Amino acid sequence: MKPEDKQEQYVSGQIKDAASGEFPDHKEISEAENGSMVNDMEDLIQLGEDMEQMATGSEDLQDGLKPDPQQ
């Protein structure tokens, strides 16, 4: 499977999960903590699940992709 196809499959799955109510609703701007990756335990759990599905830099290289430049 080409990297583009894997990405399309991942994005399609995310959209399907969001449409079925899998993801929590967005918080009001007044409630969100600006500058934080997560605002509560529910966000932390979701972030962990998202991170588990992401490919590592070495996996990207095997798939012919270039990893992000160093931060």
mmCIF file as Biopython writes it, N, C-alpha, C and O atoms, coordinates in Angstrom:
data_model
#
loop_
_atom_site.group_PDB
_atom_site.id
_atom_site.type_symbol
_atom_site.label_atom_id
_atom_site.label_alt_id
_atom_site.label_comp_id
_atom_site.label_asym_id
_atom_site.label_entity_id
_atom_site.label_seq_id
_atom_site.pdbx_PDB_ins_code
_atom_site.Cartn_x
_atom_site.Cartn_y
_atom_site.Cartn_z
_atom_site.occupancy
_atom_site.B_iso_or_equiv
_atom_site.auth_seq_id
_atom_site.auth_asym_id
_atom_site.pdbx_PDB_model_num
ATOM 1   N N  . MET A ? 1  ? 0.851   -1.182 0.000  1.0 0.0 1  A 1 
ATOM 2   C CA . MET A ? 1  ? 0.000   0.000  0.000  1.0 0.0 1  A 1 
ATOM 3   C C  . MET A ? 1  ? 0.895   1.243  0.000  1.0 0.0 1  A 1 
ATOM 4   O O  . MET A ? 1  ? 1.849   1.328  0.773  1.0 0.0 1  A 1 
ATOM 5   N N  . LYS A ? 2  ? 0.586   2.183  -0.853 1.0 0.0 2  A 1 
ATOM 6   C CA . LYS A ? 2  ? 1.365   3.411  -0.949 1.0 0.0 2  A 1 
ATOM 7   C C  . LYS A ? 2  ? 1.134   4.277  0.296  1.0 0.0 2  A 1 
ATOM 8   O O  . LYS A ? 2  ? 0.071   4.202  0.911  1.0 0.0 2  A 1 
ATOM 9   N N  . PRO A ? 3  ? 2.125   5.099  0.669  1.0 0.0 3  A 1 
ATOM 10  C CA . PRO A ? 3  ? 1.953   5.984  1.835  1.0 0.0 3  A 1 
ATOM 11  C C  . PRO A ? 3  ? 0.726   6.885  1.719  1.0 0.0 3  A 1 
ATOM 12  O O  . PRO A ? 3  ? 0.049   7.147  2.713  1.0 0.0 3  A 1 
ATOM 13  N N  . GLU A ? 4  ? 0.444   7.351  0.523  1.0 0.0 4  A 1 
ATOM 14  C CA . GLU A ? 4  ? -0.726  8.215  0.326  1.0 0.0 4  A 1 
ATOM 15  C C  . GLU A ? 4  ? -2.016  7.461  0.634  1.0 0.0 4  A 1 
ATOM 16  O O  . GLU A ? 4  ? -2.959  8.022  1.193  1.0 0.0 4  A 1 
ATOM 17  N N  . ASP A ? 5  ? -2.046  6.186  0.263  1.0 0.0 5  A 1 
ATOM 18  C CA . ASP A ? 5  ? -3.230  5.366  0.541  1.0 0.0 5  A 1 
ATOM 19  C C  . ASP A ? 5  ? -3.394  5.130  2.038  1.0 0.0 5  A 1 
ATOM 20  O O  . ASP A ? 5  ? -4.508  5.157  2.560  1.0 0.0 5  A 1 
ATOM 21  N N  . LYS A ? 6  ? -2.260  4.893  2.736  1.0 0.0 6  A 1 
ATOM 22  C CA . LYS A ? 6  ? -2.319  4.719  4.190  1.0 0.0 6  A 1 
ATOM 23  C C  . LYS A ? 6  ? -2.842  5.975  4.863  1.0 0.0 6  A 1 
ATOM 24  O O  . LYS A ? 6  ? -3.649  5.905  5.790  1.0 0.0 6  A 1 
ATOM 25  N N  . GLN A ? 7  ? -2.371  7.139  4.384  1.0 0.0 7  A 1 
ATOM 26  C CA . GLN A ? 7  ? -2.821  8.399  4.960  1.0 0.0 7  A 1 
ATOM 27  C C  . GLN A ? 7  ? -4.313  8.596  4.711  1.0 0.0 7  A 1 
ATOM 28  O O  . GLN A ? 7  ? -5.047  9.005  5.610  1.0 0.0 7  A 1 
ATOM 29  N N  . GLU A ? 8  ? -4.753  8.310  3.509  1.0 0.0 8  A 1 
ATOM 30  C CA . GLU A ? 8  ? -6.168  8.450  3.177  1.0 0.0 8  A 1 
ATOM 31  C C  . GLU A ? 8  ? -7.021  7.522  4.047  1.0 0.0 8  A 1 
ATOM 32  O O  . GLU A ? 8  ? -8.090  7.912  4.515  1.0 0.0 8  A 1 
ATOM 33  N N  . GLN A ? 9  ? -6.542  6.294  4.260  1.0 0.0 9  A 1 
ATOM 34  C CA . GLN A ? 9  ? -7.261  5.344  5.099  1.0 0.0 9  A 1 
ATOM 35  C C  . GLN A ? 9  ? -7.356  5.852  6.535  1.0 0.0 9  A 1 
ATOM 36  O O  . GLN A ? 9  ? -8.409  5.752  7.164  1.0 0.0 9  A 1 
ATOM 37  N N  . TYR A ? 10 ? -6.253  6.398  7.051  1.0 0.0 10 A 1 
ATOM 38  C CA . TYR A ? 10 ? -6.237  6.938  8.419  1.0 0.0 10 A 1 
ATOM 39  C C  . TYR A ? 10 ? -7.208  8.109  8.554  1.0 0.0 10 A 1 
ATOM 40  O O  . TYR A ? 10 ? -7.990  8.167  9.503  1.0 0.0 10 A 1 
ATOM 41  N N  . VAL A ? 11 ? -7.153  9.040  7.605  1.0 0.0 11 A 1 
ATOM 42  C CA . VAL A ? 11 ? -8.018  10.219 7.662  1.0 0.0 11 A 1 
ATOM 43  C C  . VAL A ? 11 ? -9.481  9.802  7.543  1.0 0.0 11 A 1 
ATOM 44  O O  . VAL A ? 11 ? -10.333 10.318 8.265  1.0 0.0 11 A 1 
ATOM 45  N N  . SER A ? 12 ? -9.771  8.889  6.651  1.0 0.0 12 A 1 
ATOM 46  C CA . SER A ? 12 ? -11.148 8.417  6.493  1.0 0.0 12 A 1 
ATOM 47  C C  . SER A ? 12 ? -11.668 7.790  7.785  1.0 0.0 12 A 1 
ATOM 48  O O  . SER A ? 12 ? -12.817 7.999  8.173  1.0 0.0 12 A 1 
ATOM 49  N N  . GLY A ? 13 ? -10.805 7.021  8.443  1.0 0.0 13 A 1 
ATOM 50  C CA . GLY A ? 13 ? -11.193 6.422  9.726  1.0 0.0 13 A 1 
ATOM 51  C C  . GLY A ? 13 ? -11.461 7.471  10.795 1.0 0.0 13 A 1 
ATOM 52  O O  . GLY A ? 13 ? -12.405 7.346  11.575 1.0 0.0 13 A 1 
ATOM 53  N N  . GLN A ? 14 ? -10.627 8.505  10.827 1.0 0.0 14 A 1 
ATOM 54  C CA . GLN A ? 14 ? -10.826 9.589  11.795 1.0 0.0 14 A 1 
ATOM 55  C C  . GLN A ? 14 ? -12.161 10.301 11.540 1.0 0.0 14 A 1 
ATOM 56  O O  . GLN A ? 14 ? -12.904 10.597 12.475 1.0 0.0 14 A 1 
ATOM 57  N N  . ILE A ? 15 ? -12.450 10.567 10.271 1.0 0.0 15 A 1 
ATOM 58  C CA . ILE A ? 15 ? -13.707 11.243 9.922  1.0 0.0 15 A 1 
ATOM 59  C C  . ILE A ? 15 ? -14.903 10.377 10.299 1.0 0.0 15 A 1 
ATOM 60  O O  . ILE A ? 15 ? -15.893 10.871 10.838 1.0 0.0 15 A 1 
ATOM 61  N N  . LYS A ? 16 ? -14.802 9.070  10.008 1.0 0.0 16 A 1 
ATOM 62  C CA . LYS A ? 16 ? -15.897 8.151  10.333 1.0 0.0 16 A 1 
ATOM 63  C C  . LYS A ? 16 ? -16.116 8.088  11.850 1.0 0.0 16 A 1 
ATOM 64  O O  . LYS A ? 16 ? -17.255 8.109  12.317 1.0 0.0 16 A 1 
ATOM 65  N N  . ASP A ? 17 ? -15.018 8.011  12.617 1.0 0.0 17 A 1 
ATOM 66  C CA . ASP A ? 17 ? -15.128 7.972  14.074 1.0 0.0 17 A 1 
ATOM 67  C C  . ASP A ? 17 ? -15.749 9.253  14.620 1.0 0.0 17 A 1 
ATOM 68  O O  . ASP A ? 17 ? -16.576 9.207  15.530 1.0 0.0 17 A 1 
ATOM 69  N N  . ALA A ? 18 ? -15.353 10.386 14.069 1.0 0.0 18 A 1 
ATOM 70  C CA . ALA A ? 18 ? -15.893 11.666 14.526 1.0 0.0 18 A 1 
ATOM 71  C C  . ALA A ? 18 ? -17.384 11.764 14.211 1.0 0.0 18 A 1 
ATOM 72  O O  . ALA A ? 18 ? -18.166 12.251 15.028 1.0 0.0 18 A 1 
ATOM 73  N N  . ALA A ? 19 ? -17.774 11.300 13.027 1.0 0.0 19 A 1 
ATOM 74  C CA . ALA A ? 19 ? -19.184 11.351 12.631 1.0 0.0 19 A 1 
ATOM 75  C C  . ALA A ? 19 ? -20.049 10.444 13.502 1.0 0.0 19 A 1 
ATOM 76  O O  . ALA A ? 19 ? -21.224 10.732 13.731 1.0 0.0 19 A 1 
ATOM 77  N N  . SER A ? 20 ? -19.464 9.343  13.989 1.0 0.0 20 A 1 
ATOM 78  C CA . SER A ? 20 ? -20.240 8.417  14.813 1.0 0.0 20 A 1 
ATOM 79  C C  . SER A ? 20 ? -20.234 8.806  16.289 1.0 0.0 20 A 1 
ATOM 80  O O  . SER A ? 20 ? -20.820 8.115  17.123 1.0 0.0 20 A 1 
ATOM 81  N N  . GLY A ? 21 ? -19.564 9.923  16.607 1.0 0.0 21 A 1 
ATOM 82  C CA . GLY A ? 21 ? -19.560 10.383 17.992 1.0 0.0 21 A 1 
ATOM 83  C C  . GLY A ? 21 ? -18.432 9.804  18.820 1.0 0.0 21 A 1 
ATOM 84  O O  . GLY A ? 21 ? -18.449 9.912  20.046 1.0 0.0 21 A 1 
ATOM 85  N N  . GLU A ? 22 ? -17.455 9.193  18.176 1.0 0.0 22 A 1 
ATOM 86  C CA . GLU A ? 22 ? -16.332 8.576  18.891 1.0 0.0 22 A 1 
ATOM 87  C C  . GLU A ? 22 ? -15.500 9.615  19.634 1.0 0.0 22 A 1 
ATOM 88  O O  . GLU A ? 22 ? -15.000 9.348  20.727 1.0 0.0 22 A 1 
ATOM 89  N N  . PHE A ? 23 ? -15.351 10.800 19.042 1.0 0.0 23 A 1 
ATOM 90  C CA . PHE A ? 23 ? -14.517 11.828 19.640 1.0 0.0 23 A 1 
ATOM 91  C C  . PHE A ? 23 ? -15.371 12.787 20.467 1.0 0.0 23 A 1 
ATOM 92  O O  . PHE A ? 23 ? -16.524 13.039 20.117 1.0 0.0 23 A 1 
ATOM 93  N N  . PRO A ? 24 ? -14.827 13.319 21.548 1.0 0.0 24 A 1 
ATOM 94  C CA . PRO A ? 24 ? -15.587 14.275 22.358 1.0 0.0 24 A 1 
ATOM 95  C C  . PRO A ? 24 ? -15.794 15.584 21.593 1.0 0.0 24 A 1 
ATOM 96  O O  . PRO A ? 24 ? -15.027 15.925 20.693 1.0 0.0 24 A 1 
ATOM 97  N N  . ASP A ? 25 ? -16.842 16.303 21.972 1.0 0.0 25 A 1 
ATOM 98  C CA . ASP A ? 25 ? -17.101 17.607 21.362 1.0 0.0 25 A 1 
ATOM 99  C C  . ASP A ? 25 ? -15.988 18.575 21.736 1.0 0.0 25 A 1 
ATOM 100 O O  . ASP A ? 25 ? -15.308 18.410 22.748 1.0 0.0 25 A 1 
ATOM 101 N N  . HIS A ? 26 ? -15.820 19.592 20.891 1.0 0.0 26 A 1 
ATOM 102 C CA . HIS A ? 26 ? -14.840 20.628 21.207 1.0 0.0 26 A 1 
ATOM 103 C C  . HIS A ? 26 ? -15.327 21.432 22.393 1.0 0.0 26 A 1 
ATOM 104 O O  . HIS A ? 26 ? -16.529 21.592 22.607 1.0 0.0 26 A 1 
ATOM 105 N N  . LYS A ? 27 ? -14.385 21.930 23.152 1.0 0.0 27 A 1 
ATOM 106 C CA . LYS A ? 27 ? -14.726 22.765 24.297 1.0 0.0 27 A 1 
ATOM 107 C C  . LYS A ? 27 ? -14.926 24.207 23.855 1.0 0.0 27 A 1 
ATOM 108 O O  . LYS A ? 27 ? -14.394 24.635 22.830 1.0 0.0 27 A 1 
ATOM 109 N N  . GLU A ? 28 ? -15.685 24.938 24.628 1.0 0.0 28 A 1 
ATOM 110 C CA . GLU A ? 28 ? -15.834 26.364 24.379 1.0 0.0 28 A 1 
ATOM 111 C C  . GLU A ? 28 ? -14.474 27.028 24.561 1.0 0.0 28 A 1 
ATOM 112 O O  . GLU A ? 28 ? -13.670 26.588 25.383 1.0 0.0 28 A 1 
ATOM 113 N N  . ILE A ? 29 ? -14.221 28.074 23.804 1.0 0.0 29 A 1 
ATOM 114 C CA . ILE A ? 29 ? -12.948 28.786 23.890 1.0 0.0 29 A 1 
ATOM 115 C C  . ILE A ? 29 ? -12.675 29.248 25.318 1.0 0.0 29 A 1 
ATOM 116 O O  . ILE A ? 29 ? -11.531 29.223 25.771 1.0 0.0 29 A 1 
ATOM 117 N N  . SER A ? 30 ? -13.703 29.661 26.014 1.0 0.0 30 A 1 
ATOM 118 C CA . SER A ? 30 ? -13.524 30.167 27.381 1.0 0.0 30 A 1 
ATOM 119 C C  . SER A ? 30 ? -13.088 29.064 28.342 1.0 0.0 30 A 1 
ATOM 120 O O  . SER A ? 30 ? -12.498 29.354 29.383 1.0 0.0 30 A 1 
ATOM 121 N N  . GLU A ? 31 ? -13.371 27.800 28.008 1.0 0.0 31 A 1 
ATOM 122 C CA . GLU A ? 31 ? -13.014 26.675 28.874 1.0 0.0 31 A 1 
ATOM 123 C C  . GLU A ? 31 ? -11.649 26.070 28.527 1.0 0.0 31 A 1 
ATOM 124 O O  . GLU A ? 31 ? -11.001 25.469 29.383 1.0 0.0 31 A 1 
ATOM 125 N N  . ALA A ? 32 ? -11.220 26.226 27.290 1.0 0.0 32 A 1 
ATOM 126 C CA . ALA A ? 32 ? -9.981  25.600 26.838 1.0 0.0 32 A 1 
ATOM 127 C C  . ALA A ? 32 ? -8.773  26.299 27.449 1.0 0.0 32 A 1 
ATOM 128 O O  . ALA A ? 32 ? -8.767  27.515 27.642 1.0 0.0 32 A 1 
ATOM 129 N N  . GLU A ? 33 ? -7.748  25.501 27.750 1.0 0.0 33 A 1 
ATOM 130 C CA . GLU A ? 33 ? -6.496  26.057 28.265 1.0 0.0 33 A 1 
ATOM 131 C C  . GLU A ? 33 ? -5.589  26.336 27.081 1.0 0.0 33 A 1 
ATOM 132 O O  . GLU A ? 33 ? -5.098  25.411 26.433 1.0 0.0 33 A 1 
ATOM 133 N N  . ASN A ? 34 ? -5.370  27.597 26.804 1.0 0.0 34 A 1 
ATOM 134 C CA . ASN A ? 34 ? -4.532  27.974 25.678 1.0 0.0 34 A 1 
ATOM 135 C C  . ASN A ? 34 ? -3.088  27.580 25.949 1.0 0.0 34 A 1 
ATOM 136 O O  . ASN A ? 34 ? -2.583  27.771 27.055 1.0 0.0 34 A 1 
ATOM 137 N N  . GLY A ? 35 ? -2.425  27.030 24.935 1.0 0.0 35 A 1 
ATOM 138 C CA . GLY A ? 35 ? -1.025  26.646 25.067 1.0 0.0 35 A 1 
ATOM 139 C C  . GLY A ? 35 ? -0.815  25.268 25.656 1.0 0.0 35 A 1 
ATOM 140 O O  . GLY A ? 35 ? 0.326   24.882 25.915 1.0 0.0 35 A 1 
ATOM 141 N N  . SER A ? 36 ? -1.875  24.515 25.875 1.0 0.0 36 A 1 
ATOM 142 C CA . SER A ? 36 ? -1.770  23.177 26.434 1.0 0.0 36 A 1 
ATOM 143 C C  . SER A ? 36 ? -2.225  22.162 25.389 1.0 0.0 36 A 1 
ATOM 144 O O  . SER A ? 36 ? -3.179  22.404 24.649 1.0 0.0 36 A 1 
ATOM 145 N N  . MET A ? 37 ? -1.533  21.023 25.336 1.0 0.0 37 A 1 
ATOM 146 C CA . MET A ? 37 ? -1.934  19.992 24.381 1.0 0.0 37 A 1 
ATOM 147 C C  . MET A ? 37 ? -3.256  19.339 24.784 1.0 0.0 37 A 1 
ATOM 148 O O  . MET A ? 37 ? -4.019  18.891 23.929 1.0 0.0 37 A 1 
ATOM 149 N N  . VAL A ? 38 ? -3.519  19.289 26.079 1.0 0.0 38 A 1 
ATOM 150 C CA . VAL A ? 38 ? -4.757  18.681 26.564 1.0 0.0 38 A 1 
ATOM 151 C C  . VAL A ? 38 ? -5.362  19.563 27.649 1.0 0.0 38 A 1 
ATOM 152 O O  . VAL A ? 38 ? -4.656  20.296 28.342 1.0 0.0 38 A 1 
ATOM 153 N N  . ASN A ? 39 ? -6.681  19.477 27.783 1.0 0.0 39 A 1 
ATOM 154 C CA . ASN A ? 39 ? -7.383  20.275 28.781 1.0 0.0 39 A 1 
ATOM 155 C C  . ASN A ? 39 ? -7.910  19.447 29.943 1.0 0.0 39 A 1 
ATOM 156 O O  . ASN A ? 39 ? -8.197  19.985 31.012 1.0 0.0 39 A 1 
ATOM 157 N N  . ASP A ? 40 ? -8.037  18.149 29.738 1.0 0.0 40 A 1 
ATOM 158 C CA . ASP A ? 40 ? -8.538  17.286 30.807 1.0 0.0 40 A 1 
ATOM 159 C C  . ASP A ? 40 ? -8.169  15.836 30.482 1.0 0.0 40 A 1 
ATOM 160 O O  . ASP A ? 40 ? -7.542  15.564 29.458 1.0 0.0 40 A 1 
ATOM 161 N N  . MET A ? 41 ? -8.555  14.927 31.343 1.0 0.0 41 A 1 
ATOM 162 C CA . MET A ? 41 ? -8.195  13.518 31.171 1.0 0.0 41 A 1 
ATOM 163 C C  . MET A ? 41 ? -8.785  12.940 29.883 1.0 0.0 41 A 1 
ATOM 164 O O  . MET A ? 41 ? -8.155  12.109 29.228 1.0 0.0 41 A 1 
ATOM 165 N N  . GLU A ? 42 ? -9.976  13.372 29.523 1.0 0.0 42 A 1 
ATOM 166 C CA . GLU A ? 42 ? -10.600 12.882 28.288 1.0 0.0 42 A 1 
ATOM 167 C C  . GLU A ? 42 ? -9.736  13.249 27.073 1.0 0.0 42 A 1 
ATOM 168 O O  . GLU A ? 42 ? -9.529  12.424 26.183 1.0 0.0 42 A 1 
ATOM 169 N N  . ASP A ? 43 ? -9.238  14.484 27.043 1.0 0.0 43 A 1 
ATOM 170 C CA . ASP A ? 43 ? -8.348  14.902 25.957 1.0 0.0 43 A 1 
ATOM 171 C C  . ASP A ? 43 ? -7.050  14.104 25.981 1.0 0.0 43 A 1 
ATOM 172 O O  . ASP A ? 43 ? -6.532  13.739 24.926 1.0 0.0 43 A 1 
ATOM 173 N N  . LEU A ? 44 ? -6.522  13.832 27.160 1.0 0.0 44 A 1 
ATOM 174 C CA . LEU A ? 44 ? -5.272  13.088 27.292 1.0 0.0 44 A 1 
ATOM 175 C C  . LEU A ? 44 ? -5.414  11.667 26.753 1.0 0.0 44 A 1 
ATOM 176 O O  . LEU A ? 44 ? -4.526  11.170 26.061 1.0 0.0 44 A 1 
ATOM 177 N N  . ILE A ? 45 ? -6.517  11.025 27.066 1.0 0.0 45 A 1 
ATOM 178 C CA . ILE A ? 45 ? -6.771  9.667  26.572 1.0 0.0 45 A 1 
ATOM 179 C C  . ILE A ? 45 ? -6.871  9.678  25.050 1.0 0.0 45 A 1 
ATOM 180 O O  . ILE A ? 45 ? -6.302  8.814  24.384 1.0 0.0 45 A 1 
ATOM 181 N N  . GLN A ? 46 ? -7.594  10.657 24.497 1.0 0.0 46 A 1 
ATOM 182 C CA . GLN A ? 46 ? -7.738  10.744 23.047 1.0 0.0 46 A 1 
ATOM 183 C C  . GLN A ? 46 ? -6.394  11.004 22.387 1.0 0.0 46 A 1 
ATOM 184 O O  . GLN A ? 46 ? -6.090  10.407 21.355 1.0 0.0 46 A 1 
ATOM 185 N N  . LEU A ? 47 ? -5.585  11.883 22.964 1.0 0.0 47 A 1 
ATOM 186 C CA . LEU A ? 47 ? -4.259  12.172 22.408 1.0 0.0 47 A 1 
ATOM 187 C C  . LEU A ? 47 ? -3.397  10.910 22.408 1.0 0.0 47 A 1 
ATOM 188 O O  . LEU A ? 47 ? -2.688  10.645 21.437 1.0 0.0 47 A 1 
ATOM 189 N N  . GLY A ? 48 ? -3.453  10.138 23.482 1.0 0.0 48 A 1 
ATOM 190 C CA . GLY A ? 48 ? -2.699  8.890  23.556 1.0 0.0 48 A 1 
ATOM 191 C C  . GLY A ? 48 ? -3.107  7.918  22.469 1.0 0.0 48 A 1 
ATOM 192 O O  . GLY A ? 48 ? -2.258  7.280  21.847 1.0 0.0 48 A 1 
ATOM 193 N N  . GLU A ? 49 ? -4.413  7.803  22.237 1.0 0.0 49 A 1 
ATOM 194 C CA . GLU A ? 49 ? -4.900  6.904  21.187 1.0 0.0 49 A 1 
ATOM 195 C C  . GLU A ? 49 ? -4.444  7.376  19.811 1.0 0.0 49 A 1 
ATOM 196 O O  . GLU A ? 49 ? -4.067  6.566  18.964 1.0 0.0 49 A 1 
ATOM 197 N N  . ASP A ? 50 ? -4.479  8.690  19.594 1.0 0.0 50 A 1 
ATOM 198 C CA . ASP A ? 50 ? -4.029  9.233  18.311 1.0 0.0 50 A 1 
ATOM 199 C C  . ASP A ? 50 ? -2.543  8.991  18.109 1.0 0.0 50 A 1 
ATOM 200 O O  . ASP A ? 50 ? -2.118  8.626  17.013 1.0 0.0 50 A 1 
ATOM 201 N N  . MET A ? 51 ? -1.752  9.189  19.149 1.0 0.0 51 A 1 
ATOM 202 C CA . MET A ? 51 ? -0.308  9.013  19.046 1.0 0.0 51 A 1 
ATOM 203 C C  . MET A ? 51 ? 0.066   7.551  18.776 1.0 0.0 51 A 1 
ATOM 204 O O  . MET A ? 51 ? 1.027   7.280  18.056 1.0 0.0 51 A 1 
ATOM 205 N N  . GLU A ? 52 ? -0.700  6.602  19.357 1.0 0.0 52 A 1 
ATOM 206 C CA . GLU A ? 52 ? -0.427  5.182  19.123 1.0 0.0 52 A 1 
ATOM 207 C C  . GLU A ? 52 ? -0.604  4.814  17.658 1.0 0.0 52 A 1 
ATOM 208 O O  . GLU A ? 52 ? 0.064   3.907  17.162 1.0 0.0 52 A 1 
ATOM 209 N N  . GLN A ? 53 ? -1.501  5.511  16.960 1.0 0.0 53 A 1 
ATOM 210 C CA . GLN A ? 53 ? -1.775  5.190  15.559 1.0 0.0 53 A 1 
ATOM 211 C C  . GLN A ? 53 ? -0.772  5.833  14.607 1.0 0.0 53 A 1 
ATOM 212 O O  . GLN A ? 53 ? -0.697  5.446  13.440 1.0 0.0 53 A 1 
ATOM 213 N N  . MET A ? 54 ? -0.001  6.806  15.085 1.0 0.0 54 A 1 
ATOM 214 C CA . MET A ? 54 ? 0.957   7.500  14.217 1.0 0.0 54 A 1 
ATOM 215 C C  . MET A ? 54 ? 2.190   6.646  13.971 1.0 0.0 54 A 1 
ATOM 216 O O  . MET A ? 54 ? 2.631   5.896  14.841 1.0 0.0 54 A 1 
ATOM 217 N N  . ALA A ? 55 ? 2.734   6.775  12.774 1.0 0.0 55 A 1 
ATOM 218 C CA . ALA A ? 55 ? 3.961   6.052  12.418 1.0 0.0 55 A 1 
ATOM 219 C C  . ALA A ? 55 ? 5.171   6.771  13.013 1.0 0.0 55 A 1 
ATOM 220 O O  . ALA A ? 55 ? 5.168   7.991  13.177 1.0 0.0 55 A 1 
ATOM 221 N N  . THR A ? 56 ? 6.197   5.993  13.330 1.0 0.0 56 A 1 
ATOM 222 C CA . THR A ? 56 ? 7.439   6.577  13.824 1.0 0.0 56 A 1 
ATOM 223 C C  . THR A ? 56 ? 8.262   7.070  12.636 1.0 0.0 56 A 1 
ATOM 224 O O  . THR A ? 56 ? 7.943   6.770  11.485 1.0 0.0 56 A 1 
ATOM 225 N N  . GLY A ? 57 ? 9.321   7.825  12.918 1.0 0.0 57 A 1 
ATOM 226 C CA . GLY A ? 57 ? 10.191  8.319  11.857 1.0 0.0 57 A 1 
ATOM 227 C C  . GLY A ? 57 ? 10.805  7.204  11.042 1.0 0.0 57 A 1 
ATOM 228 O O  . GLY A ? 57 ? 10.896  7.307  9.818  1.0 0.0 57 A 1 
ATOM 229 N N  . SER A ? 58 ? 11.230  6.134  11.706 1.0 0.0 58 A 1 
ATOM 230 C CA . SER A ? 58 ? 11.828  5.012  10.974 1.0 0.0 58 A 1 
ATOM 231 C C  . SER A ? 58 ? 10.785  4.291  10.117 1.0 0.0 58 A 1 
ATOM 232 O O  . SER A ? 58 ? 11.105  3.813  9.029  1.0 0.0 58 A 1 
ATOM 233 N N  . GLU A ? 59 ? 9.548   4.209  10.595 1.0 0.0 59 A 1 
ATOM 234 C CA . GLU A ? 59 ? 8.481   3.602  9.784  1.0 0.0 59 A 1 
ATOM 235 C C  . GLU A ? 59 ? 8.193   4.463  8.557  1.0 0.0 59 A 1 
ATOM 236 O O  . GLU A ? 59 ? 7.943   3.940  7.471  1.0 0.0 59 A 1 
ATOM 237 N N  . ASP A ? 60 ? 8.228   5.787  8.733  1.0 0.0 60 A 1 
ATOM 238 C CA . ASP A ? 60 ? 8.037   6.682  7.596  1.0 0.0 60 A 1 
ATOM 239 C C  . ASP A ? 60 ? 9.131   6.474  6.555  1.0 0.0 60 A 1 
ATOM 240 O O  . ASP A ? 60 ? 8.856   6.437  5.355  1.0 0.0 60 A 1 
ATOM 241 N N  . LEU A ? 61 ? 10.379  6.338  7.021  1.0 0.0 61 A 1 
ATOM 242 C CA . LEU A ? 61 ? 11.490  6.115  6.094  1.0 0.0 61 A 1 
ATOM 243 C C  . LEU A ? 61 ? 11.299  4.819  5.313  1.0 0.0 61 A 1 
ATOM 244 O O  . LEU A ? 61 ? 11.567  4.776  4.112  1.0 0.0 61 A 1 
ATOM 245 N N  . GLN A ? 62 ? 10.838  3.766  5.981  1.0 0.0 62 A 1 
ATOM 246 C CA . GLN A ? 62 ? 10.597  2.481  5.305  1.0 0.0 62 A 1 
ATOM 247 C C  . GLN A ? 62 ? 9.507   2.618  4.244  1.0 0.0 62 A 1 
ATOM 248 O O  . GLN A ? 62 ? 9.525   1.920  3.230  1.0 0.0 62 A 1 
ATOM 249 N N  . ASP A ? 63 ? 8.562   3.521  4.487  1.0 0.0 63 A 1 
ATOM 250 C CA . ASP A ? 63 ? 7.469   3.737  3.537  1.0 0.0 63 A 1 
ATOM 251 C C  . ASP A ? 63 ? 7.829   4.741  2.451  1.0 0.0 63 A 1 
ATOM 252 O O  . ASP A ? 63 ? 7.002   5.064  1.598  1.0 0.0 63 A 1 
ATOM 253 N N  . GLY A ? 64 ? 9.058   5.232  2.482  1.0 0.0 64 A 1 
ATOM 254 C CA . GLY A ? 64 ? 9.498   6.168  1.454  1.0 0.0 64 A 1 
ATOM 255 C C  . GLY A ? 64 ? 9.163   7.625  1.767  1.0 0.0 64 A 1 
ATOM 256 O O  . GLY A ? 64 ? 9.248   8.478  0.883  1.0 0.0 64 A 1 
ATOM 257 N N  . LEU A ? 65 ? 8.789   7.918  2.996  1.0 0.0 65 A 1 
ATOM 258 C CA . LEU A ? 65 ? 8.475   9.279  3.389  1.0 0.0 65 A 1 
ATOM 259 C C  . LEU A ? 65 ? 9.637   9.881  4.154  1.0 0.0 65 A 1 
ATOM 260 O O  . LEU A ? 65 ? 10.445  9.155  4.732  1.0 0.0 65 A 1 
ATOM 261 N N  . LYS A ? 66 ? 9.728   11.191 4.162  1.0 0.0 66 A 1 
ATOM 262 C CA . LYS A ? 66 ? 10.749  11.881 4.932  1.0 0.0 66 A 1 
ATOM 263 C C  . LYS A ? 66 ? 10.120  12.332 6.243  1.0 0.0 66 A 1 
ATOM 264 O O  . LYS A ? 66 ? 9.053   12.946 6.232  1.0 0.0 66 A 1 
ATOM 265 N N  . PRO A ? 67 ? 10.768  12.036 7.387  1.0 0.0 67 A 1 
ATOM 266 C CA . PRO A ? 67 ? 10.223  12.489 8.664  1.0 0.0 67 A 1 
ATOM 267 C C  . PRO A ? 67 ? 10.325  14.018 8.781  1.0 0.0 67 A 1 
ATOM 268 O O  . PRO A ? 67 ? 11.078  14.662 8.051  1.0 0.0 67 A 1 
ATOM 269 N N  . ASP A ? 68 ? 9.562   14.569 9.702  1.0 0.0 68 A 1 
ATOM 270 C CA . ASP A ? 68 ? 9.610   16.012 9.949  1.0 0.0 68 A 1 
ATOM 271 C C  . ASP A ? 68 ? 11.031  16.438 10.265 1.0 0.0 68 A 1 
ATOM 272 O O  . ASP A ? 68 ? 11.794  15.666 10.846 1.0 0.0 68 A 1 
ATOM 273 N N  . PRO A ? 69 ? 11.398  17.657 9.890  1.0 0.0 69 A 1 
ATOM 274 C CA . PRO A ? 69 ? 12.731  18.138 10.272 1.0 0.0 69 A 1 
ATOM 275 C C  . PRO A ? 69 ? 12.842  18.264 11.790 1.0 0.0 69 A 1 
ATOM 276 O O  . PRO A ? 69 ? 11.834  18.352 12.493 1.0 0.0 69 A 1 
ATOM 277 N N  . GLN A ? 70 ? 14.060  18.272 12.277 1.0 0.0 70 A 1 
ATOM 278 C CA . GLN A ? 70 ? 14.240  18.406 13.720 1.0 0.0 70 A 1 
ATOM 279 C C  . GLN A ? 70 ? 13.640  19.703 14.203 1.0 0.0 70 A 1 
ATOM 280 O O  . GLN A ? 70 ? 13.699  20.728 13.524 1.0 0.0 70 A 1 
ATOM 281 N N  . GLN A ? 71 ? 13.066  19.643 15.375 1.0 0.0 71 A 1 
ATOM 282 C CA . GLN A ? 71 ? 12.430  20.842 15.950 1.0 0.0 71 A 1 
ATOM 283 C C  . GLN A ? 71 ? 13.477  21.766 16.519 1.0 0.0 71 A 1 
ATOM 284 O O  . GLN A ? 71 ? 13.143  22.827 17.047 1.0 0.0 71 A 1 
#
